[in-house]
Amino acid sequence: MNEYSIVSNTTPLIAFLKKNELNLLKNVFNEILIPKAVYKEIIETSKDYDKEKEFLENEISKNWIKICDVKSLKFPNLNLGKGETEAINLCFEISAPLLLIDEKKGRNVAKSLKIDVLGTLGIFSLVYKRDLKNKQDIIENLNLLLKSGFYFSSDVILNFLKQLKY
């Protein structure tokens, strides 16, 4: 059941856009909220990816991915990027208990502020546990991300593989 909403940072959304699999997130979450800075980062990062931008815009038009204004920055000086800072602040503004974020520094800051975090590999684990994709498909997704320049530490990858009992 997809009864949860989540605030998302840039990198996890790009990971799912690259495989045209935002629908997996839709199967896990009721809605995804992204601050304007994250939306801008995705659009700028995806300069050469018109298909991905079109897919994102289409999903936004379905109103399950929502672009949000962050009205005030409760924590303006987190020493993070603009997207991460706005995503963390949006969690407080709307009392969202969960943040989708991959970057270690941002995850640590969010955790220190008592925000629960989940990353791309955590989503893959949920997708696998809910039988939305088989183990081989999940491993192929991980390989694609690694080949396209995504970085996960070896410890993170090993822990992920253990969860899949690979």
VMD Tcl script that builds the backbone (N, CA, C; Angstrom):
set m [mol new atoms 498]
animate dup $m
set s [atomselect $m all]
$s set {name element resname resid chain x y z} {
  {N N MET 1 A 0.852 -1.192 0.000}
  {CA C MET 1 A 0.000 0.000 0.000}
  {C C MET 1 A 0.882 1.235 0.000}
  {N N ASN 2 A 0.513 2.253 -0.697}
  {CA C ASN 2 A 1.314 3.466 -0.811}
  {C C ASN 2 A 0.685 4.604 -0.001}
  {N N GLU 3 A 0.616 4.409 1.322}
  {CA C GLU 3 A -0.074 5.386 2.150}
  {C C GLU 3 A 0.808 6.529 2.636}
  {N N TYR 4 A 2.074 6.528 2.300}
  {CA C TYR 4 A 2.997 7.520 2.817}
  {C C TYR 4 A 3.338 8.582 1.780}
  {N N SER 5 A 3.602 9.781 2.283}
  {CA C SER 5 A 4.147 10.855 1.469}
  {C C SER 5 A 5.613 10.990 1.847}
  {N N ILE 6 A 6.398 11.503 0.938}
  {CA C ILE 6 A 7.818 11.672 1.204}
  {C C ILE 6 A 8.295 12.952 0.538}
  {N N VAL 7 A 9.246 13.614 1.185}
  {CA C VAL 7 A 9.938 14.752 0.585}
  {C C VAL 7 A 11.172 14.171 -0.085}
  {N N SER 8 A 11.493 14.649 -1.279}
  {CA C SER 8 A 12.643 14.093 -1.987}
  {C C SER 8 A 13.665 15.147 -2.358}
  {N N ASN 9 A 14.911 14.724 -2.272}
  {CA C ASN 9 A 16.035 15.480 -2.793}
  {C C ASN 9 A 16.238 15.074 -4.262}
  {N N THR 10 A 17.198 15.642 -4.908}
  {CA C THR 10 A 17.401 15.493 -6.346}
  {C C THR 10 A 17.867 14.109 -6.793}
  {N N THR 11 A 18.950 13.613 -6.212}
  {CA C THR 11 A 19.610 12.418 -6.732}
  {C C THR 11 A 18.710 11.195 -6.827}
  {N N PRO 12 A 17.919 10.861 -5.808}
  {CA C PRO 12 A 17.061 9.675 -5.954}
  {C C PRO 12 A 16.044 9.801 -7.096}
  {N N LEU 13 A 15.498 10.977 -7.289}
  {CA C LEU 13 A 14.549 11.152 -8.399}
  {C C LEU 13 A 15.239 10.961 -9.745}
  {N N ILE 14 A 16.456 11.487 -9.873}
  {CA C ILE 14 A 17.199 11.309 -11.121}
  {C C ILE 14 A 17.473 9.828 -11.353}
  {N N ALA 15 A 17.778 9.103 -10.278}
  {CA C ALA 15 A 18.041 7.663 -10.415}
  {C C ALA 15 A 16.839 6.937 -11.023}
  {N N PHE 16 A 15.646 7.282 -10.575}
  {CA C PHE 16 A 14.449 6.618 -11.101}
  {C C PHE 16 A 14.046 7.171 -12.470}
  {N N LEU 17 A 14.358 8.424 -12.732}
  {CA C LEU 17 A 14.089 8.994 -14.055}
  {C C LEU 17 A 14.960 8.339 -15.130}
  {N N LYS 18 A 16.203 8.043 -14.794}
  {CA C LYS 18 A 17.118 7.452 -15.772}
  {C C LYS 18 A 16.594 6.124 -16.307}
  {N N LYS 19 A 15.879 5.374 -15.488}
  {CA C LYS 19 A 15.313 4.092 -15.921}
  {C C LYS 19 A 13.840 4.226 -16.282}
  {N N ASN 20 A 13.330 5.454 -16.288}
  {CA C ASN 20 A 11.912 5.685 -16.584}
  {C C ASN 20 A 11.019 4.866 -15.647}
  {N N GLU 21 A 11.386 4.886 -14.350}
  {CA C GLU 21 A 10.679 4.056 -13.378}
  {C C GLU 21 A 10.153 4.844 -12.180}
  {N N LEU 22 A 9.698 6.057 -12.423}
  {CA C LEU 22 A 9.058 6.789 -11.335}
  {C C LEU 22 A 7.824 6.052 -10.828}
  {N N ASN 23 A 7.257 5.206 -11.685}
  {CA C ASN 23 A 6.078 4.445 -11.272}
  {C C ASN 23 A 6.366 3.560 -10.060}
  {N N LEU 24 A 7.626 3.137 -9.896}
  {CA C LEU 24 A 7.971 2.356 -8.705}
  {C C LEU 24 A 7.766 3.192 -7.443}
  {N N LEU 25 A 8.147 4.465 -7.521}
  {CA C LEU 25 A 7.932 5.352 -6.372}
  {C C LEU 25 A 6.444 5.539 -6.116}
  {N N LYS 26 A 5.677 5.610 -7.193}
  {CA C LYS 26 A 4.226 5.772 -7.062}
  {C C LYS 26 A 3.596 4.556 -6.385}
  {N N ASN 27 A 4.192 3.388 -6.584}
  {CA C ASN 27 A 3.697 2.175 -5.930}
  {C C ASN 27 A 4.068 2.107 -4.455}
  {N N VAL 28 A 5.026 2.916 -4.043}
  {CA C VAL 28 A 5.486 2.898 -2.652}
  {C C VAL 28 A 4.947 4.087 -1.859}
  {N N PHE 29 A 4.802 5.245 -2.518}
  {CA C PHE 29 A 4.396 6.468 -1.822}
  {C C PHE 29 A 3.143 7.070 -2.440}
  {N N ASN 30 A 2.326 7.647 -1.583}
  {CA C ASN 30 A 1.116 8.326 -2.015}
  {C C ASN 30 A 1.454 9.575 -2.829}
  {N N GLU 31 A 2.441 10.313 -2.352}
  {CA C GLU 31 A 2.872 11.505 -3.079}
  {C C GLU 31 A 4.325 11.803 -2.751}
  {N N ILE 32 A 4.966 12.485 -3.683}
  {CA C ILE 32 A 6.336 12.935 -3.499}
  {C C ILE 32 A 6.314 14.449 -3.569}
  {N N LEU 33 A 6.887 15.068 -2.558}
  {CA C LEU 33 A 6.947 16.519 -2.482}
  {C C LEU 33 A 8.387 16.954 -2.733}
  {N N ILE 34 A 8.565 17.877 -3.661}
  {CA C ILE 34 A 9.908 18.367 -3.950}
  {C C ILE 34 A 9.922 19.892 -3.879}
  {N N PRO 35 A 10.919 20.427 -3.190}
  {CA C PRO 35 A 11.032 21.891 -3.169}
  {C C PRO 35 A 11.456 22.396 -4.547}
  {N N LYS 36 A 11.195 23.664 -4.793}
  {CA C LYS 36 A 11.520 24.255 -6.100}
  {C C LYS 36 A 12.996 24.098 -6.453}
  {N N ALA 37 A 13.888 24.186 -5.474}
  {CA C ALA 37 A 15.321 24.055 -5.752}
  {C C ALA 37 A 15.642 22.661 -6.285}
  {N N VAL 38 A 14.970 21.642 -5.777}
  {CA C VAL 38 A 15.183 20.276 -6.265}
  {C C VAL 38 A 14.670 20.152 -7.696}
  {N N TYR 39 A 13.497 20.697 -7.956}
  {CA C TYR 39 A 12.945 20.673 -9.315}
  {C C TYR 39 A 13.914 21.345 -10.285}
  {N N LYS 40 A 14.430 22.495 -9.900}
  {CA C LYS 40 A 15.362 23.235 -10.749}
  {C C LYS 40 A 16.635 22.421 -10.995}
  {N N GLU 41 A 17.155 21.774 -9.945}
  {CA C GLU 41 A 18.353 20.942 -10.101}
  {C C GLU 41 A 18.100 19.792 -11.078}
  {N N ILE 42 A 16.940 19.178 -10.985}
  {CA C ILE 42 A 16.625 18.059 -11.886}
  {C C ILE 42 A 16.565 18.547 -13.324}
  {N N ILE 43 A 15.895 19.645 -13.545}
  {CA C ILE 43 A 15.756 20.179 -14.902}
  {C C ILE 43 A 17.124 20.587 -15.453}
  {N N GLU 44 A 17.961 21.204 -14.619}
  {CA C GLU 44 A 19.286 21.623 -15.086}
  {C C GLU 44 A 20.212 20.429 -15.280}
  {N N THR 45 A 20.132 19.431 -14.406}
  {CA C THR 45 A 20.963 18.241 -14.512}
  {C C THR 45 A 20.580 17.434 -15.741}
  {N N SER 46 A 19.331 17.500 -16.099}
  {CA C SER 46 A 18.811 16.689 -17.201}
  {C C SER 46 A 18.834 17.436 -18.534}
  {N N LYS 47 A 19.769 18.351 -18.710}
  {CA C LYS 47 A 19.821 19.146 -19.936}
  {C C LYS 47 A 19.780 18.289 -21.198}
  {N N ASP 48 A 20.499 17.190 -21.191}
  {CA C ASP 48 A 20.567 16.339 -22.374}
  {C C ASP 48 A 19.557 15.199 -22.340}
  {N N TYR 49 A 18.632 15.276 -21.425}
  {CA C TYR 49 A 17.690 14.179 -21.238}
  {C C TYR 49 A 16.251 14.667 -21.392}
  {N N ASP 50 A 15.898 15.058 -22.600}
  {CA C ASP 50 A 14.562 15.583 -22.852}
  {C C ASP 50 A 13.471 14.580 -22.499}
  {N N LYS 51 A 13.720 13.294 -22.764}
  {CA C LYS 51 A 12.733 12.265 -22.472}
  {C C LYS 51 A 12.464 12.185 -20.965}
  {N N GLU 52 A 13.537 12.265 -20.162}
  {CA C GLU 52 A 13.382 12.212 -18.710}
  {C C GLU 52 A 12.624 13.436 -18.196}
  {N N LYS 53 A 12.953 14.621 -18.740}
  {CA C LYS 53 A 12.242 15.840 -18.323}
  {C C LYS 53 A 10.770 15.744 -18.676}
  {N N GLU 54 A 10.481 15.239 -19.856}
  {CA C GLU 54 A 9.092 15.085 -20.285}
  {C C GLU 54 A 8.347 14.107 -19.371}
  {N N PHE 55 A 9.014 13.020 -19.017}
  {CA C PHE 55 A 8.413 12.032 -18.130}
  {C C PHE 55 A 8.129 12.644 -16.752}
  {N N LEU 56 A 9.076 13.416 -16.224}
  {CA C LEU 56 A 8.874 14.078 -14.933}
  {C C LEU 56 A 7.707 15.049 -15.013}
  {N N GLU 57 A 7.676 15.874 -16.049}
  {CA C GLU 57 A 6.587 16.848 -16.197}
  {C C GLU 57 A 5.230 16.142 -16.288}
  {N N ASN 58 A 5.194 15.015 -16.983}
  {CA C ASN 58 A 3.959 14.244 -17.102}
  {C C ASN 58 A 3.492 13.745 -15.735}
  {N N GLU 59 A 4.418 13.256 -14.925}
  {CA C GLU 59 A 4.062 12.757 -13.589}
  {C C GLU 59 A 3.652 13.908 -12.664}
  {N N ILE 60 A 4.273 15.066 -12.810}
  {CA C ILE 60 A 3.878 16.242 -12.030}
  {C C ILE 60 A 2.452 16.639 -12.403}
  {N N SER 61 A 2.122 16.547 -13.696}
  {CA C SER 61 A 0.767 16.911 -14.140}
  {C C SER 61 A -0.296 15.972 -13.563}
  {N N LYS 62 A 0.108 14.760 -13.178}
  {CA C LYS 62 A -0.821 13.805 -12.559}
  {C C LYS 62 A -1.019 14.098 -11.072}
  {N N ASN 63 A -0.256 15.072 -10.569}
  {CA C ASN 63 A -0.419 15.613 -9.218}
  {C C ASN 63 A -0.017 14.661 -8.091}
  {N N TRP 64 A 0.793 13.655 -8.361}
  {CA C TRP 64 A 1.304 12.839 -7.255}
  {C C TRP 64 A 2.742 13.238 -6.923}
  {N N ILE 65 A 3.381 13.961 -7.851}
  {CA C ILE 65 A 4.639 14.642 -7.547}
  {C C ILE 65 A 4.293 16.118 -7.513}
  {N N LYS 66 A 4.579 16.731 -6.388}
  {CA C LYS 66 A 4.188 18.137 -6.211}
  {C C LYS 66 A 5.409 18.996 -5.924}
  {N N ILE 67 A 5.489 20.112 -6.629}
  {CA C ILE 67 A 6.549 21.092 -6.401}
  {C C ILE 67 A 6.050 22.042 -5.318}
  {N N CYS 68 A 6.871 22.218 -4.283}
  {CA C CYS 68 A 6.450 23.026 -3.133}
  {C C CYS 68 A 7.369 24.225 -2.933}
  {N N ASP 69 A 6.761 25.345 -2.577}
  {CA C ASP 69 A 7.529 26.505 -2.133}
  {C C ASP 69 A 7.910 26.286 -0.679}
  {N N VAL 70 A 9.162 26.514 -0.352}
  {CA C VAL 70 A 9.580 26.504 1.054}
  {C C VAL 70 A 9.425 27.939 1.519}
  {N N LYS 71 A 8.478 28.143 2.425}
  {CA C LYS 71 A 8.122 29.500 2.816}
  {C C LYS 71 A 9.181 30.175 3.674}
  {N N SER 72 A 9.808 29.416 4.560}
  {CA C SER 72 A 10.897 29.985 5.353}
  {C C SER 72 A 11.882 28.874 5.688}
  {N N LEU 73 A 13.126 29.237 5.757}
  {CA C LEU 73 A 14.164 28.269 6.077}
  {C C LEU 73 A 14.417 28.284 7.579}
  {N N LYS 74 A 13.876 27.310 8.278}
  {CA C LYS 74 A 14.100 27.180 9.713}
  {C C LYS 74 A 15.587 26.939 9.989}
  {N N PHE 75 A 16.223 26.205 9.063}
  {CA C PHE 75 A 17.655 25.913 9.156}
  {C C PHE 75 A 18.322 26.360 7.853}
  {N N PRO 76 A 18.651 27.660 7.734}
  {CA C PRO 76 A 19.193 28.165 6.470}
  {C C PRO 76 A 20.667 27.815 6.240}
  {N N ASN 77 A 21.422 27.596 7.298}
  {CA C ASN 77 A 22.866 27.408 7.176}
  {C C ASN 77 A 23.277 25.991 7.529}
  {N N LEU 78 A 22.885 25.046 6.697}
  {CA C LEU 78 A 23.197 23.643 6.953}
  {C C LEU 78 A 24.493 23.203 6.278}
  {N N ASN 79 A 25.113 24.111 5.519}
  {CA C ASN 79 A 26.343 23.802 4.784}
  {C C ASN 79 A 26.114 22.670 3.784}
  {N N LEU 80 A 24.951 22.714 3.145}
  {CA C LEU 80 A 24.569 21.742 2.121}
  {C C LEU 80 A 24.185 22.496 0.859}
  {N N GLY 81 A 23.913 21.780 -0.195}
  {CA C GLY 81 A 23.423 22.399 -1.417}
  {C C GLY 81 A 22.033 22.969 -1.219}
  {N N LYS 82 A 21.632 23.825 -2.141}
  {CA C LYS 82 A 20.320 24.478 -2.032}
  {C C LYS 82 A 19.174 23.468 -2.020}
  {N N GLY 83 A 19.238 22.456 -2.881}
  {CA C GLY 83 A 18.179 21.449 -2.928}
  {C C GLY 83 A 18.065 20.675 -1.624}
  {N N GLU 84 A 19.198 20.239 -1.091}
  {CA C GLU 84 A 19.197 19.499 0.180}
  {C C GLU 84 A 18.682 20.379 1.320}
  {N N THR 85 A 19.145 21.629 1.353}
  {CA C THR 85 A 18.707 22.549 2.416}
  {C C THR 85 A 17.204 22.766 2.351}
  {N N GLU 86 A 16.677 23.011 1.146}
  {CA C GLU 86 A 15.234 23.214 1.026}
  {C C GLU 86 A 14.457 21.941 1.341}
  {N N ALA 87 A 14.967 20.784 0.936}
  {CA C ALA 87 A 14.266 19.525 1.212}
  {C C ALA 87 A 14.168 19.275 2.716}
  {N N ILE 88 A 15.257 19.492 3.431}
  {CA C ILE 88 A 15.248 19.309 4.888}
  {C C ILE 88 A 14.297 20.305 5.539}
  {N N ASN 89 A 14.344 21.548 5.103}
  {CA C ASN 89 A 13.445 22.556 5.663}
  {C C ASN 89 A 11.990 22.275 5.322}
  {N N LEU 90 A 11.727 21.740 4.135}
  {CA C LEU 90 A 10.356 21.387 3.763}
  {C C LEU 90 A 9.814 20.294 4.692}
  {N N CYS 91 A 10.665 19.371 5.089}
  {CA C CYS 91 A 10.230 18.332 6.037}
  {C C CYS 91 A 9.672 18.964 7.310}
  {N N PHE 92 A 10.327 19.996 7.796}
  {CA C PHE 92 A 9.842 20.675 9.007}
  {C C PHE 92 A 8.598 21.496 8.728}
  {N N GLU 93 A 8.580 22.155 7.588}
  {CA C GLU 93 A 7.458 23.032 7.262}
  {C C GLU 93 A 6.144 22.264 7.158}
  {N N ILE 94 A 6.190 21.061 6.615}
  {CA C ILE 94 A 4.954 20.296 6.422}
  {C C ILE 94 A 4.861 19.101 7.374}
  {N N SER 95 A 5.772 19.040 8.326}
  {CA C SER 95 A 5.811 17.946 9.301}
  {C C SER 95 A 5.881 16.576 8.628}
  {N N ALA 96 A 6.698 16.481 7.583}
  {CA C ALA 96 A 6.898 15.202 6.897}
  {C C ALA 96 A 7.967 14.405 7.646}
  {N N PRO 97 A 7.678 13.168 7.956}
  {CA C PRO 97 A 8.621 12.388 8.750}
  {C C PRO 97 A 9.720 11.702 7.947}
  {N N LEU 98 A 9.682 11.805 6.619}
  {CA C LEU 98 A 10.588 11.006 5.808}
  {C C LEU 98 A 11.169 11.813 4.656}
  {N N LEU 99 A 12.489 11.672 4.465}
  {CA C LEU 99 A 13.207 12.384 3.412}
  {C C LEU 99 A 13.933 11.378 2.543}
  {N N LEU 100 A 13.733 11.471 1.243}
  {CA C LEU 100 A 14.431 10.634 0.274}
  {C C LEU 100 A 15.691 11.376 -0.142}
  {N N ILE 101 A 16.848 10.837 0.271}
  {CA C ILE 101 A 18.124 11.511 0.030}
  {C C ILE 101 A 19.242 10.474 0.028}
  {N N ASP 102 A 20.206 10.662 -0.862}
  {CA C ASP 102 A 21.317 9.721 -0.967}
  {C C ASP 102 A 22.626 10.246 -0.380}
  {N N GLU 103 A 22.909 11.513 -0.528}
  {CA C GLU 103 A 24.206 12.055 -0.138}
  {C C GLU 103 A 24.436 11.904 1.363}
  {N N LYS 104 A 25.595 11.362 1.708}
  {CA C LYS 104 A 25.913 11.031 3.102}
  {C C LYS 104 A 25.834 12.251 4.028}
  {N N LYS 105 A 26.422 13.357 3.605}
  {CA C LYS 105 A 26.421 14.556 4.458}
  {C C LYS 105 A 24.991 15.034 4.721}
  {N N GLY 106 A 24.178 15.085 3.674}
  {CA C GLY 106 A 22.785 15.502 3.825}
  {C C GLY 106 A 21.995 14.543 4.700}
  {N N ARG 107 A 22.244 13.232 4.524}
  {CA C ARG 107 A 21.575 12.218 5.353}
  {C C ARG 107 A 21.927 12.421 6.826}
  {N N ASN 108 A 23.212 12.659 7.083}
  {CA C ASN 108 A 23.644 12.846 8.471}
  {C C ASN 108 A 23.034 14.090 9.100}
  {N N VAL 109 A 22.973 15.177 8.332}
  {CA C VAL 109 A 22.351 16.408 8.840}
  {C C VAL 109 A 20.869 16.153 9.131}
  {N N ALA 110 A 20.172 15.513 8.196}
  {CA C ALA 110 A 18.744 15.224 8.390}
  {C C ALA 110 A 18.531 14.349 9.633}
  {N N LYS 111 A 19.332 13.317 9.778}
  {CA C LYS 111 A 19.211 12.437 10.952}
  {C C LYS 111 A 19.465 13.202 12.242}
  {N N SER 112 A 20.441 14.123 12.217}
  {CA C SER 112 A 20.741 14.906 13.426}
  {C C SER 112 A 19.559 15.808 13.798}
  {N N LEU 113 A 18.714 16.122 12.821}
  {CA C LEU 113 A 17.526 16.943 13.054}
  {C C LEU 113 A 16.279 16.073 13.272}
  {N N LYS 114 A 16.503 14.773 13.458}
  {CA C LYS 114 A 15.430 13.801 13.752}
  {C C LYS 114 A 14.481 13.578 12.582}
  {N N ILE 115 A 15.016 13.657 11.361}
  {CA C ILE 115 A 14.248 13.347 10.164}
  {C C ILE 115 A 14.657 11.942 9.728}
  {N N ASP 116 A 13.695 11.079 9.504}
  {CA C ASP 116 A 13.986 9.744 8.986}
  {C C ASP 116 A 14.370 9.866 7.522}
  {N N VAL 117 A 15.382 9.100 7.119}
  {CA C VAL 117 A 15.861 9.174 5.741}
  {C C VAL 117 A 15.779 7.806 5.068}
  {N N LEU 118 A 15.635 7.874 3.769}
  {CA C LEU 118 A 15.612 6.687 2.929}
  {C C LEU 118 A 16.316 7.074 1.639}
  {N N GLY 119 A 17.120 6.164 1.106}
  {CA C GLY 119 A 17.844 6.451 -0.127}
  {C C GLY 119 A 17.350 5.603 -1.281}
  {N N THR 120 A 18.000 5.764 -2.404}
  {CA C THR 120 A 17.635 5.015 -3.606}
  {C C THR 120 A 17.680 3.513 -3.348}
  {N N LEU 121 A 18.729 3.045 -2.693}
  {CA C LEU 121 A 18.834 1.608 -2.435}
  {C C LEU 121 A 17.779 1.148 -1.433}
  {N N GLY 122 A 17.393 2.021 -0.529}
  {CA C GLY 122 A 16.287 1.700 0.386}
  {C C GLY 122 A 14.982 1.525 -0.366}
  {N N ILE 123 A 14.783 2.345 -1.385}
  {CA C ILE 123 A 13.592 2.207 -2.228}
  {C C ILE 123 A 13.654 0.877 -2.982}
  {N N PHE 124 A 14.840 0.564 -3.525}
  {CA C PHE 124 A 14.984 -0.727 -4.204}
  {C C PHE 124 A 14.626 -1.880 -3.265}
  {N N SER 125 A 15.047 -1.789 -2.000}
  {CA C SER 125 A 14.717 -2.840 -1.015}
  {C C SER 125 A 13.210 -2.944 -0.816}
  {N N LEU 126 A 12.547 -1.795 -0.685}
  {CA C LEU 126 A 11.085 -1.797 -0.527}
  {C C LEU 126 A 10.397 -2.397 -1.746}
  {N N VAL 127 A 10.873 -2.031 -2.921}
  {CA C VAL 127 A 10.297 -2.538 -4.168}
  {C C VAL 127 A 10.452 -4.059 -4.231}
  {N N TYR 128 A 11.610 -4.537 -3.817}
  {CA C TYR 128 A 11.860 -5.980 -3.810}
  {C C TYR 128 A 10.969 -6.687 -2.781}
  {N N LYS 129 A 10.896 -6.137 -1.577}
  {CA C LYS 129 A 10.079 -6.747 -0.507}
  {C C LYS 129 A 8.600 -6.780 -0.872}
  {N N ARG 130 A 8.169 -5.830 -1.672}
  {CA C ARG 130 A 6.757 -5.784 -2.081}
  {C C ARG 130 A 6.504 -6.533 -3.391}
  {N N ASP 131 A 7.520 -7.251 -3.851}
  {CA C ASP 131 A 7.419 -8.050 -5.084}
  {C C ASP 131 A 7.055 -7.226 -6.313}
  {N N LEU 132 A 7.514 -5.989 -6.348}
  {CA C LEU 132 A 7.275 -5.145 -7.515}
  {C C LEU 132 A 8.347 -5.365 -8.585}
  {N N LYS 133 A 9.503 -5.868 -8.153}
  {CA C LYS 133 A 10.594 -6.231 -9.058}
  {C C LYS 133 A 11.328 -7.422 -8.450}
  {N N ASN 134 A 11.873 -8.256 -9.324}
  {CA C ASN 134 A 12.632 -9.393 -8.808}
  {C C ASN 134 A 14.079 -8.984 -8.530}
  {N N LYS 135 A 14.797 -9.874 -7.880}
  {CA C LYS 135 A 16.176 -9.606 -7.467}
  {C C LYS 135 A 17.062 -9.234 -8.658}
  {N N GLN 136 A 16.930 -9.953 -9.755}
  {CA C GLN 136 A 17.763 -9.687 -10.930}
  {C C GLN 136 A 17.500 -8.290 -11.492}
  {N N ASP 137 A 16.243 -7.875 -11.555}
  {CA C ASP 137 A 15.912 -6.526 -12.031}
  {C C ASP 137 A 16.497 -5.457 -11.118}
  {N N ILE 138 A 16.430 -5.709 -9.821}
  {CA C ILE 138 A 16.987 -4.747 -8.858}
  {C C ILE 138 A 18.498 -4.623 -9.046}
  {N N ILE 139 A 19.174 -5.744 -9.208}
  {CA C ILE 139 A 20.627 -5.725 -9.420}
  {C C ILE 139 A 20.961 -5.015 -10.734}
  {N N GLU 140 A 20.171 -5.242 -11.767}
  {CA C GLU 140 A 20.382 -4.544 -13.044}
  {C C GLU 140 A 20.207 -3.040 -12.876}
  {N N ASN 141 A 19.217 -2.615 -12.085}
  {CA C ASN 141 A 19.030 -1.185 -11.818}
  {C C ASN 141 A 20.248 -0.610 -11.099}
  {N N LEU 142 A 20.758 -1.344 -10.115}
  {CA C LEU 142 A 21.945 -0.893 -9.385}
  {C C LEU 142 A 23.130 -0.769 -10.343}
  {N N ASN 143 A 23.336 -1.769 -11.196}
  {CA C ASN 143 A 24.440 -1.724 -12.163}
  {C C ASN 143 A 24.312 -0.530 -13.100}
  {N N LEU 144 A 23.103 -0.262 -13.573}
  {CA C LEU 144 A 22.884 0.883 -14.454}
  {C C LEU 144 A 23.260 2.185 -13.749}
  {N N LEU 145 A 22.849 2.327 -12.503}
  {CA C LEU 145 A 23.178 3.548 -11.762}
  {C C LEU 145 A 24.690 3.699 -11.603}
  {N N LEU 146 A 25.351 2.615 -11.246}
  {CA C LEU 146 A 26.801 2.675 -11.061}
  {C C LEU 146 A 27.503 3.018 -12.378}
  {N N LYS 147 A 27.049 2.432 -13.482}
  {CA C LYS 147 A 27.651 2.710 -14.792}
  {C C LYS 147 A 27.397 4.139 -15.251}
  {N N SER 148 A 26.294 4.743 -14.773}
  {CA C SER 148 A 25.982 6.101 -15.209}
  {C C SER 148 A 26.547 7.159 -14.265}
  {N N GLY 149 A 27.401 6.736 -13.310}
  {CA C GLY 149 A 28.105 7.702 -12.483}
  {C C GLY 149 A 27.587 7.884 -11.071}
  {N N PHE 150 A 26.560 7.152 -10.681}
  {CA C PHE 150 A 26.092 7.240 -9.301}
  {C C PHE 150 A 27.116 6.566 -8.402}
  {N N TYR 151 A 27.296 7.118 -7.217}
  {CA C TYR 151 A 28.268 6.543 -6.287}
  {C C TYR 151 A 27.563 6.074 -5.021}
  {N N PHE 152 A 27.849 4.854 -4.653}
  {CA C PHE 152 A 27.454 4.306 -3.357}
  {C C PHE 152 A 28.708 3.671 -2.779}
  {N N SER 153 A 28.957 3.877 -1.489}
  {CA C SER 153 A 30.145 3.273 -0.885}
  {C C SER 153 A 30.020 1.753 -0.929}
  {N N SER 154 A 31.157 1.086 -0.844}
  {CA C SER 154 A 31.138 -0.381 -0.883}
  {C C SER 154 A 30.360 -0.936 0.303}
  {N N ASP 155 A 30.437 -0.270 1.459}
  {CA C ASP 155 A 29.662 -0.721 2.631}
  {C C ASP 155 A 28.162 -0.636 2.363}
  {N N VAL 156 A 27.734 0.443 1.741}
  {CA C VAL 156 A 26.314 0.615 1.430}
  {C C VAL 156 A 25.862 -0.462 0.447}
  {N N ILE 157 A 26.669 -0.710 -0.561}
  {CA C ILE 157 A 26.309 -1.735 -1.549}
  {C C ILE 157 A 26.263 -3.117 -0.899}
  {N N LEU 158 A 27.261 -3.442 -0.068}
  {CA C LEU 158 A 27.281 -4.752 0.597}
  {C C LEU 158 A 26.073 -4.935 1.509}
  {N N ASN 159 A 25.732 -3.910 2.273}
  {CA C ASN 159 A 24.550 -3.991 3.143}
  {C C ASN 159 A 23.279 -4.176 2.321}
  {N N PHE 160 A 23.207 -3.476 1.211}
  {CA C PHE 160 A 22.047 -3.607 0.320}
  {C C PHE 160 A 21.934 -5.043 -0.210}
  {N N LEU 161 A 23.046 -5.582 -0.686}
  {CA C LEU 161 A 23.046 -6.938 -1.225}
  {C C LEU 161 A 22.669 -7.965 -0.149}
  {N N LYS 162 A 23.097 -7.725 1.083}
  {CA C LYS 162 A 22.715 -8.617 2.191}
  {C C LYS 162 A 21.210 -8.589 2.401}
  {N N GLN 163 A 20.612 -7.403 2.278}
  {CA C GLN 163 A 19.156 -7.300 2.429}
  {C C GLN 163 A 18.437 -8.095 1.355}
  {N N LEU 164 A 19.047 -8.167 0.174}
  {CA C LEU 164 A 18.448 -8.943 -0.914}
  {C C LEU 164 A 18.795 -10.428 -0.786}
  {N N LYS 165 A 19.668 -10.731 0.197}
  {CA C LYS 165 A 20.174 -12.100 0.381}
  {C C LYS 165 A 20.816 -12.602 -0.898}
  {N N TYR 166 A 21.644 -11.726 -1.475}
  {CA C TYR 166 A 22.297 -12.011 -2.745}
  {C C TYR 166 A 23.573 -12.779 -2.512}
}
mol reanalyze $m
mol bondsrecalc $m
mol representation Tube
mol addrep $m
